[in-house]
Amino acid sequence: MENTSPEHIKCLIIGSGPAGYTAAIYAARANLKPVMYQGLQPGGQLTITNDVENFPGYPDGIMGPEMMEDLKKQAARFGTDIRYGIATSVDFSGHPHRVTIDEQLELTADTVIIATGASAKWLGLPSEQRLNGSGVSACAVCDGFFYRGKDVVIVGAGDTAAEEATYLANLCSKVYMVVRKGEMRASKIMQKRVMDNPKIEVLWNTVTDEILGEHAVEAVRVKNVLTHETRDLSVEGFFVAIGHEPNSKIFQPYLHHDEQGYLKTIPGTAKTNVDGVFACGDVQDYTYRQAVTAAGSGCMAALDAERYLAALGDH
């Protein structure tokens, strides 16, 4: 008769971006024997980022996928058990914690580190996905540098869009800001910064019709929703700033989160409201969302998990 009791893991890491891999490196070196499930997008958002130039230690920059491969090798070198699979449900109501992978494999874990990240919201145009990484980006802070002296479009009407439009205006010749309605959602101070900037032209009541270009962005066709007139803007960059969605749905019944779904951690730690469950990276960070801050919080999560397990052992 086969053994039906689920596999038990000391430290389970869900997700594999900079936060997950850094947590794995620290956890493995602390002999926590971490098991990582890579999730839907192994390597996270950086795998769709071409050049990473703002991560310390890479003076010539590095390709996003290559950097994630480096982190993966480093985590594996110290003994992390890296597996393909997606966490599809959890039960954090008791100890040990229960996690289901791919809707069929049940695991139990003493500690769980959540590093599932956030996914950029996209407009849903086929050309947007086709040219992703070739002029289309969801992170102005990551990629704006490559468009110095060029003309770009940014889509969005909230604080992030306003902030990123202002950021791009410092680098680019011209920034077209595409706003669907006749007003912005952004705070008054951010709106003022946009309106006062001579390099930013706001296109009100406007939507993106199509991104033009065979191998890279060459122009963006926009449409006025009131007049239905279209116009082609000759630009080389197209930035989407309509928000991110944290990949936190399966954890929300158990973990405290804000109205957008970002998991809440106890300030200065990676601890959640459930003992033995830690969150790091973009799933709990709606403010910075950078690879380096994600990596830092992954380190915190592993150290917090190590201390939690040590305290358990002392009991």
Contacts in CASP RR format, 6 or more apart in sequence:
PFRMAT RR
TARGET T0000
AUTHOR 0000-0000-0000
METHOD contacts of the structure
MODEL  1
MENTSPEHIKCLIIGSGPAGYTAAIYAARANLKPVMYQGLQPGGQLTITN
DVENFPGYPDGIMGPEMMEDLKKQAARFGTDIRYGIATSVDFSGHPHRVT
IDEQLELTADTVIIATGASAKWLGLPSEQRLNGSGVSACAVCDGFFYRGK
DVVIVGAGDTAAEEATYLANLCSKVYMVVRKGEMRASKIMQKRVMDNPKI
EVLWNTVTDEILGEHAVEAVRVKNVLTHETRDLSVEGFFVAIGHEPNSKI
FQPYLHHDEQGYLKTIPGTAKTNVDGVFACGDVQDYTYRQAVTAAGSGCM
AALDAERYLAALGDH
6 98 0 8 1.000
6 105 0 8 1.000
6 106 0 8 1.000
6 107 0 8 1.000
6 108 0 8 1.000
7 105 0 8 1.000
7 107 0 8 1.000
7 108 0 8 1.000
8 96 0 8 1.000
8 107 0 8 1.000
8 108 0 8 1.000
8 109 0 8 1.000
8 110 0 8 1.000
9 33 0 8 1.000
9 35 0 8 1.000
9 107 0 8 1.000
9 108 0 8 1.000
9 109 0 8 1.000
9 110 0 8 1.000
10 32 0 8 1.000
10 33 0 8 1.000
10 34 0 8 1.000
10 109 0 8 1.000
10 110 0 8 1.000
10 111 0 8 1.000
10 309 0 8 1.000
11 27 0 8 1.000
11 32 0 8 1.000
11 33 0 8 1.000
11 34 0 8 1.000
11 35 0 8 1.000
11 109 0 8 1.000
11 110 0 8 1.000
11 111 0 8 1.000
11 113 0 8 1.000
11 302 0 8 1.000
11 305 0 8 1.000
11 309 0 8 1.000
12 34 0 8 1.000
12 35 0 8 1.000
12 36 0 8 1.000
12 37 0 8 1.000
12 97 0 8 1.000
12 99 0 8 1.000
12 107 0 8 1.000
12 109 0 8 1.000
12 111 0 8 1.000
12 112 0 8 1.000
12 113 0 8 1.000
13 20 0 8 1.000
13 23 0 8 1.000
13 24 0 8 1.000
13 27 0 8 1.000
13 34 0 8 1.000
13 35 0 8 1.000
13 36 0 8 1.000
13 37 0 8 1.000
13 80 0 8 1.000
13 112 0 8 1.000
13 113 0 8 1.000
13 115 0 8 1.000
14 36 0 8 1.000
14 37 0 8 1.000
14 39 0 8 1.000
14 87 0 8 1.000
14 99 0 8 1.000
14 112 0 8 1.000
14 113 0 8 1.000
14 114 0 8 1.000
14 115 0 8 1.000
14 116 0 8 1.000
15 36 0 8 1.000
15 37 0 8 1.000
15 38 0 8 1.000
15 39 0 8 1.000
15 44 0 8 1.000
15 114 0 8 1.000
15 115 0 8 1.000
15 116 0 8 1.000
15 117 0 8 1.000
16 36 0 8 1.000
16 37 0 8 1.000
16 38 0 8 1.000
16 39 0 8 1.000
16 42 0 8 1.000
16 43 0 8 1.000
16 44 0 8 1.000
16 68 0 8 1.000
16 72 0 8 1.000
16 82 0 8 1.000
16 115 0 8 1.000
17 43 0 8 1.000
17 44 0 8 1.000
17 45 0 8 1.000
17 46 0 8 1.000
17 68 0 8 1.000
17 71 0 8 1.000
17 115 0 8 1.000
17 117 0 8 1.000
17 294 0 8 1.000
18 46 0 8 1.000
18 68 0 8 1.000
18 71 0 8 1.000
18 281 0 8 1.000
18 291 0 8 1.000
18 292 0 8 1.000
18 294 0 8 1.000
18 295 0 8 1.000
18 298 0 8 1.000
19 115 0 8 1.000
19 117 0 8 1.000
19 280 0 8 1.000
19 281 0 8 1.000
19 282 0 8 1.000
19 294 0 8 1.000
19 295 0 8 1.000
19 296 0 8 1.000
19 297 0 8 1.000
19 298 0 8 1.000
19 301 0 8 1.000
20 36 0 8 1.000
20 113 0 8 1.000
20 115 0 8 1.000
20 280 0 8 1.000
20 281 0 8 1.000
20 298 0 8 1.000
20 301 0 8 1.000
21 36 0 8 1.000
21 43 0 8 1.000
21 68 0 8 1.000
21 71 0 8 1.000
21 72 0 8 1.000
21 74 0 8 1.000
21 75 0 8 1.000
21 295 0 8 1.000
22 71 0 8 1.000
22 294 0 8 1.000
22 295 0 8 1.000
22 296 0 8 1.000
22 298 0 8 1.000
22 299 0 8 1.000
22 302 0 8 1.000
23 34 0 8 1.000
23 113 0 8 1.000
23 115 0 8 1.000
23 280 0 8 1.000
23 298 0 8 1.000
23 299 0 8 1.000
23 301 0 8 1.000
23 302 0 8 1.000
23 305 0 8 1.000
24 34 0 8 1.000
24 36 0 8 1.000
24 75 0 8 1.000
24 78 0 8 1.000
24 80 0 8 1.000
24 82 0 8 1.000
24 302 0 8 1.000
25 71 0 8 1.000
25 74 0 8 1.000
25 75 0 8 1.000
25 78 0 8 1.000
25 80 0 8 1.000
25 302 0 8 1.000
26 298 0 8 1.000
26 299 0 8 1.000
26 302 0 8 1.000
26 303 0 8 1.000
26 306 0 8 1.000
27 34 0 8 1.000
27 80 0 8 1.000
27 113 0 8 1.000
27 302 0 8 1.000
27 305 0 8 1.000
27 306 0 8 1.000
28 34 0 8 1.000
28 75 0 8 1.000
28 78 0 8 1.000
28 79 0 8 1.000
28 80 0 8 1.000
29 78 0 8 1.000
30 302 0 8 1.000
30 306 0 8 1.000
32 111 0 8 1.000
32 302 0 8 1.000
32 305 0 8 1.000
32 306 0 8 1.000
32 309 0 8 1.000
33 79 0 8 1.000
33 81 0 8 1.000
34 75 0 8 1.000
34 79 0 8 1.000
34 80 0 8 1.000
34 81 0 8 1.000
34 113 0 8 1.000
34 302 0 8 1.000
35 80 0 8 1.000
35 81 0 8 1.000
35 83 0 8 1.000
35 107 0 8 1.000
36 75 0 8 1.000
36 80 0 8 1.000
36 81 0 8 1.000
36 82 0 8 1.000
36 83 0 8 1.000
37 83 0 8 1.000
37 84 0 8 1.000
37 85 0 8 1.000
37 86 0 8 1.000
37 87 0 8 1.000
37 101 0 8 1.000
38 82 0 8 1.000
38 83 0 8 1.000
38 84 0 8 1.000
38 85 0 8 1.000
39 84 0 8 1.000
39 85 0 8 1.000
39 86 0 8 1.000
39 87 0 8 1.000
39 116 0 8 1.000
40 86 0 8 1.000
40 247 0 8 1.000
41 47 0 8 1.000
41 119 0 8 1.000
42 68 0 8 1.000
42 84 0 8 1.000
43 65 0 8 1.000
43 68 0 8 1.000
43 71 0 8 1.000
43 72 0 8 1.000
44 68 0 8 1.000
44 117 0 8 1.000
45 117 0 8 1.000
45 118 0 8 1.000
45 119 0 8 1.000
45 120 0 8 1.000
45 138 0 8 1.000
45 139 0 8 1.000
45 282 0 8 1.000
46 52 0 8 1.000
46 64 0 8 1.000
46 65 0 8 1.000
46 67 0 8 1.000
46 68 0 8 1.000
46 291 0 8 1.000
47 64 0 8 1.000
47 65 0 8 1.000
47 68 0 8 1.000
48 132 0 8 1.000
48 133 0 8 1.000
49 64 0 8 1.000
49 133 0 8 1.000
49 137 0 8 1.000
49 139 0 8 1.000
49 142 0 8 1.000
49 143 0 8 1.000
50 63 0 8 1.000
50 64 0 8 1.000
50 133 0 8 1.000
50 143 0 8 1.000
51 61 0 8 1.000
51 62 0 8 1.000
51 63 0 8 1.000
51 64 0 8 1.000
51 143 0 8 1.000
51 146 0 8 1.000
52 58 0 8 1.000
52 61 0 8 1.000
52 62 0 8 1.000
52 63 0 8 1.000
52 64 0 8 1.000
52 67 0 8 1.000
52 142 0 8 1.000
52 291 0 8 1.000
53 61 0 8 1.000
53 145 0 8 1.000
54 141 0 8 1.000
54 142 0 8 1.000
54 290 0 8 1.000
54 291 0 8 1.000
54 292 0 8 1.000
55 61 0 8 1.000
55 62 0 8 1.000
55 67 0 8 1.000
55 291 0 8 1.000
55 292 0 8 1.000
56 292 0 8 1.000
58 67 0 8 1.000
62 70 0 8 1.000
67 291 0 8 1.000
72 82 0 8 1.000
75 82 0 8 1.000
76 82 0 8 1.000
85 101 0 8 1.000
85 102 0 8 1.000
86 101 0 8 1.000
86 102 0 8 1.000
87 99 0 8 1.000
87 100 0 8 1.000
87 101 0 8 1.000
87 116 0 8 1.000
87 250 0 8 1.000
88 100 0 8 1.000
88 101 0 8 1.000
88 102 0 8 1.000
88 103 0 8 1.000
88 250 0 8 1.000
89 99 0 8 1.000
89 100 0 8 1.000
89 103 0 8 1.000
89 250 0 8 1.000
90 97 0 8 1.000
90 98 0 8 1.000
90 99 0 8 1.000
90 100 0 8 1.000
90 112 0 8 1.000
90 250 0 8 1.000
90 251 0 8 1.000
90 254 0 8 1.000
91 97 0 8 1.000
91 98 0 8 1.000
91 99 0 8 1.000
91 254 0 8 1.000
92 98 0 8 1.000
92 112 0 8 1.000
92 251 0 8 1.000
92 254 0 8 1.000
92 255 0 8 1.000
92 274 0 8 1.000
92 277 0 8 1.000
93 254 0 8 1.000
95 110 0 8 1.000
95 275 0 8 1.000
96 108 0 8 1.000
96 109 0 8 1.000
96 110 0 8 1.000
97 108 0 8 1.000
97 109 0 8 1.000
97 110 0 8 1.000
97 111 0 8 1.000
97 112 0 8 1.000
97 274 0 8 1.000
97 276 0 8 1.000
97 277 0 8 1.000
98 106 0 8 1.000
98 107 0 8 1.000
98 108 0 8 1.000
99 106 0 8 1.000
99 107 0 8 1.000
99 108 0 8 1.000
99 109 0 8 1.000
99 112 0 8 1.000
100 106 0 8 1.000
100 107 0 8 1.000
101 107 0 8 1.000
110 276 0 8 1.000
110 309 0 8 1.000
110 312 0 8 1.000
111 276 0 8 1.000
111 277 0 8 1.000
111 278 0 8 1.000
111 305 0 8 1.000
111 308 0 8 1.000
111 309 0 8 1.000
112 276 0 8 1.000
112 277 0 8 1.000
112 278 0 8 1.000
113 270 0 8 1.000
113 278 0 8 1.000
113 279 0 8 1.000
113 280 0 8 1.000
113 298 0 8 1.000
113 301 0 8 1.000
113 302 0 8 1.000
113 305 0 8 1.000
114 248 0 8 1.000
114 251 0 8 1.000
114 263 0 8 1.000
114 272 0 8 1.000
114 277 0 8 1.000
114 278 0 8 1.000
114 279 0 8 1.000
114 280 0 8 1.000
114 283 0 8 1.000
114 284 0 8 1.000
115 279 0 8 1.000
115 280 0 8 1.000
115 281 0 8 1.000
115 283 0 8 1.000
115 294 0 8 1.000
115 298 0 8 1.000
115 301 0 8 1.000
116 246 0 8 1.000
116 247 0 8 1.000
116 248 0 8 1.000
116 283 0 8 1.000
117 246 0 8 1.000
117 247 0 8 1.000
117 281 0 8 1.000
117 282 0 8 1.000
117 283 0 8 1.000
117 294 0 8 1.000
118 244 0 8 1.000
118 245 0 8 1.000
118 246 0 8 1.000
118 247 0 8 1.000
118 262 0 8 1.000
118 282 0 8 1.000
118 283 0 8 1.000
118 286 0 8 1.000
118 289 0 8 1.000
119 244 0 8 1.000
119 245 0 8 1.000
119 247 0 8 1.000
120 138 0 8 1.000
120 139 0 8 1.000
120 240 0 8 1.000
120 243 0 8 1.000
120 244 0 8 1.000
121 240 0 8 1.000
121 242 0 8 1.000
121 243 0 8 1.000
121 244 0 8 1.000
121 245 0 8 1.000
122 128 0 8 1.000
122 129 0 8 1.000
122 138 0 8 1.000
122 240 0 8 1.000
122 242 0 8 1.000
123 155 0 8 1.000
123 208 0 8 1.000
123 240 0 8 1.000
123 242 0 8 1.000
125 208 0 8 1.000
125 210 0 8 1.000
125 211 0 8 1.000
127 210 0 8 1.000
127 211 0 8 1.000
127 212 0 8 1.000
127 213 0 8 1.000
128 136 0 8 1.000
128 211 0 8 1.000
128 238 0 8 1.000
128 240 0 8 1.000
131 211 0 8 1.000
131 213 0 8 1.000
131 216 0 8 1.000
131 217 0 8 1.000
131 238 0 8 1.000
133 143 0 8 1.000
134 215 0 8 1.000
134 216 0 8 1.000
134 217 0 8 1.000
135 143 0 8 1.000
135 216 0 8 1.000
135 217 0 8 1.000
135 236 0 8 1.000
135 237 0 8 1.000
135 238 0 8 1.000
136 211 0 8 1.000
136 217 0 8 1.000
136 237 0 8 1.000
136 238 0 8 1.000
136 239 0 8 1.000
136 240 0 8 1.000
137 143 0 8 1.000
137 144 0 8 1.000
137 237 0 8 1.000
137 238 0 8 1.000
137 239 0 8 1.000
137 240 0 8 1.000
138 239 0 8 1.000
138 240 0 8 1.000
138 241 0 8 1.000
138 244 0 8 1.000
139 239 0 8 1.000
139 289 0 8 1.000
140 154 0 8 1.000
140 164 0 8 1.000
140 165 0 8 1.000
140 167 0 8 1.000
140 168 0 8 1.000
140 239 0 8 1.000
140 241 0 8 1.000
141 164 0 8 1.000
141 167 0 8 1.000
141 290 0 8 1.000
142 290 0 8 1.000
143 239 0 8 1.000
144 152 0 8 1.000
144 167 0 8 1.000
144 168 0 8 1.000
144 171 0 8 1.000
144 172 0 8 1.000
144 239 0 8 1.000
145 171 0 8 1.000
147 168 0 8 1.000
147 171 0 8 1.000
147 172 0 8 1.000
147 236 0 8 1.000
147 237 0 8 1.000
148 171 0 8 1.000
148 172 0 8 1.000
149 171 0 8 1.000
149 172 0 8 1.000
149 173 0 8 1.000
150 172 0 8 1.000
150 173 0 8 1.000
150 235 0 8 1.000
150 236 0 8 1.000
150 237 0 8 1.000
151 172 0 8 1.000
151 173 0 8 1.000
151 174 0 8 1.000
151 175 0 8 1.000
151 176 0 8 1.000
151 233 0 8 1.000
151 234 0 8 1.000
151 235 0 8 1.000
151 236 0 8 1.000
151 237 0 8 1.000
152 168 0 8 1.000
152 172 0 8 1.000
152 174 0 8 1.000
152 175 0 8 1.000
152 176 0 8 1.000
152 235 0 8 1.000
152 236 0 8 1.000
152 237 0 8 1.000
152 238 0 8 1.000
152 239 0 8 1.000
153 175 0 8 1.000
153 176 0 8 1.000
153 177 0 8 1.000
153 178 0 8 1.000
153 208 0 8 1.000
153 220 0 8 1.000
153 222 0 8 1.000
153 233 0 8 1.000
153 235 0 8 1.000
153 237 0 8 1.000
153 238 0 8 1.000
153 239 0 8 1.000
154 161 0 8 1.000
154 164 0 8 1.000
154 165 0 8 1.000
154 168 0 8 1.000
154 175 0 8 1.000
154 176 0 8 1.000
154 177 0 8 1.000
154 178 0 8 1.000
154 239 0 8 1.000
154 240 0 8 1.000
154 241 0 8 1.000
155 161 0 8 1.000
155 177 0 8 1.000
155 178 0 8 1.000
155 208 0 8 1.000
155 238 0 8 1.000
155 239 0 8 1.000
155 240 0 8 1.000
155 241 0 8 1.000
155 242 0 8 1.000
156 177 0 8 1.000
156 178 0 8 1.000
156 179 0 8 1.000
156 180 0 8 1.000
156 240 0 8 1.000
156 241 0 8 1.000
156 242 0 8 1.000
157 179 0 8 1.000
157 180 0 8 1.000
157 181 0 8 1.000
157 183 0 8 1.000
157 184 0 8 1.000
157 185 0 8 1.000
157 186 0 8 1.000
158 184 0 8 1.000
158 185 0 8 1.000
158 186 0 8 1.000
158 190 0 8 1.000
158 241 0 8 1.000
159 185 0 8 1.000
159 186 0 8 1.000
159 187 0 8 1.000
159 190 0 8 1.000
160 241 0 8 1.000
160 243 0 8 1.000
161 177 0 8 1.000
161 184 0 8 1.000
161 186 0 8 1.000
161 241 0 8 1.000
161 242 0 8 1.000
162 184 0 8 1.000
162 186 0 8 1.000
162 187 0 8 1.000
162 190 0 8 1.000
162 191 0 8 1.000
162 193 0 8 1.000
162 194 0 8 1.000
163 190 0 8 1.000
164 239 0 8 1.000
164 241 0 8 1.000
165 175 0 8 1.000
165 177 0 8 1.000
165 194 0 8 1.000
165 197 0 8 1.000
165 200 0 8 1.000
165 241 0 8 1.000
166 190 0 8 1.000
166 193 0 8 1.000
166 194 0 8 1.000
166 197 0 8 1.000
166 200 0 8 1.000
168 175 0 8 1.000
168 239 0 8 1.000
169 175 0 8 1.000
169 197 0 8 1.000
169 199 0 8 1.000
169 200 0 8 1.000
172 199 0 8 1.000
173 199 0 8 1.000
174 199 0 8 1.000
174 201 0 8 1.000
174 235 0 8 1.000
175 197 0 8 1.000
175 199 0 8 1.000
175 200 0 8 1.000
175 201 0 8 1.000
176 200 0 8 1.000
176 201 0 8 1.000
176 203 0 8 1.000
176 220 0 8 1.000
176 222 0 8 1.000
176 233 0 8 1.000
176 235 0 8 1.000
177 194 0 8 1.000
177 200 0 8 1.000
177 201 0 8 1.000
177 202 0 8 1.000
177 203 0 8 1.000
178 203 0 8 1.000
178 206 0 8 1.000
178 207 0 8 1.000
178 208 0 8 1.000
178 222 0 8 1.000
179 202 0 8 1.000
179 203 0 8 1.000
179 204 0 8 1.000
179 205 0 8 1.000
179 206 0 8 1.000
180 205 0 8 1.000
180 206 0 8 1.000
180 207 0 8 1.000
180 225 0 8 1.000
181 204 0 8 1.000
181 205 0 8 1.000
182 204 0 8 1.000
182 205 0 8 1.000
183 204 0 8 1.000
184 190 0 8 1.000
184 191 0 8 1.000
184 194 0 8 1.000
184 202 0 8 1.000
186 194 0 8 1.000
194 200 0 8 1.000
194 202 0 8 1.000
195 202 0 8 1.000
203 222 0 8 1.000
203 224 0 8 1.000
205 224 0 8 1.000
205 225 0 8 1.000
205 226 0 8 1.000
206 222 0 8 1.000
206 223 0 8 1.000
206 224 0 8 1.000
206 225 0 8 1.000
207 222 0 8 1.000
207 223 0 8 1.000
207 225 0 8 1.000
208 220 0 8 1.000
208 221 0 8 1.000
208 222 0 8 1.000
208 223 0 8 1.000
208 238 0 8 1.000
209 221 0 8 1.000
209 222 0 8 1.000
209 223 0 8 1.000
209 230 0 8 1.000
210 220 0 8 1.000
210 221 0 8 1.000
211 217 0 8 1.000
211 219 0 8 1.000
211 220 0 8 1.000
211 221 0 8 1.000
211 238 0 8 1.000
212 218 0 8 1.000
212 219 0 8 1.000
212 220 0 8 1.000
212 221 0 8 1.000
212 232 0 8 1.000
213 219 0 8 1.000
216 236 0 8 1.000
217 235 0 8 1.000
217 236 0 8 1.000
217 237 0 8 1.000
217 238 0 8 1.000
218 234 0 8 1.000
218 236 0 8 1.000
219 232 0 8 1.000
219 233 0 8 1.000
219 234 0 8 1.000
219 235 0 8 1.000
220 232 0 8 1.000
220 233 0 8 1.000
220 235 0 8 1.000
220 238 0 8 1.000
221 230 0 8 1.000
221 231 0 8 1.000
221 232 0 8 1.000
221 233 0 8 1.000
222 230 0 8 1.000
222 231 0 8 1.000
222 233 0 8 1.000
223 229 0 8 1.000
223 230 0 8 1.000
223 231 0 8 1.000
224 230 0 8 1.000
224 231 0 8 1.000
244 282 0 8 1.000
244 286 0 8 1.000
244 289 0 8 1.000
245 260 0 8 1.000
246 257 0 8 1.000
246 260 0 8 1.000
246 261 0 8 1.000
246 262 0 8 1.000
246 263 0 8 1.000
246 282 0 8 1.000
246 283 0 8 1.000
246 284 0 8 1.000
246 286 0 8 1.000
247 283 0 8 1.000
248 255 0 8 1.000
248 257 0 8 1.000
248 261 0 8 1.000
248 262 0 8 1.000
248 263 0 8 1.000
248 283 0 8 1.000
251 257 0 8 1.000
251 263 0 8 1.000
251 279 0 8 1.000
252 261 0 8 1.000
254 274 0 8 1.000
254 277 0 8 1.000
255 263 0 8 1.000
255 264 0 8 1.000
255 272 0 8 1.000
255 273 0 8 1.000
255 274 0 8 1.000
255 277 0 8 1.000
255 279 0 8 1.000
256 263 0 8 1.000
256 264 0 8 1.000
256 272 0 8 1.000
256 273 0 8 1.000
257 263 0 8 1.000
257 264 0 8 1.000
258 264 0 8 1.000
258 286 0 8 1.000
260 286 0 8 1.000
262 283 0 8 1.000
262 284 0 8 1.000
262 285 0 8 1.000
262 286 0 8 1.000
263 272 0 8 1.000
263 279 0 8 1.000
263 283 0 8 1.000
263 284 0 8 1.000
264 272 0 8 1.000
264 273 0 8 1.000
264 284 0 8 1.000
265 271 0 8 1.000
265 272 0 8 1.000
265 278 0 8 1.000
265 279 0 8 1.000
265 284 0 8 1.000
266 272 0 8 1.000
268 300 0 8 1.000
269 300 0 8 1.000
269 304 0 8 1.000
270 278 0 8 1.000
270 279 0 8 1.000
270 280 0 8 1.000
270 284 0 8 1.000
270 297 0 8 1.000
270 298 0 8 1.000
270 300 0 8 1.000
270 301 0 8 1.000
270 304 0 8 1.000
271 277 0 8 1.000
271 278 0 8 1.000
271 304 0 8 1.000
272 278 0 8 1.000
272 279 0 8 1.000
275 308 0 8 1.000
276 305 0 8 1.000
276 308 0 8 1.000
278 301 0 8 1.000
278 304 0 8 1.000
278 305 0 8 1.000
279 301 0 8 1.000
280 294 0 8 1.000
280 296 0 8 1.000
280 297 0 8 1.000
280 298 0 8 1.000
280 300 0 8 1.000
280 301 0 8 1.000
281 293 0 8 1.000
281 294 0 8 1.000
281 297 0 8 1.000
281 298 0 8 1.000
282 289 0 8 1.000
282 294 0 8 1.000
284 297 0 8 1.000
285 293 0 8 1.000
285 294 0 8 1.000
285 297 0 8 1.000
END
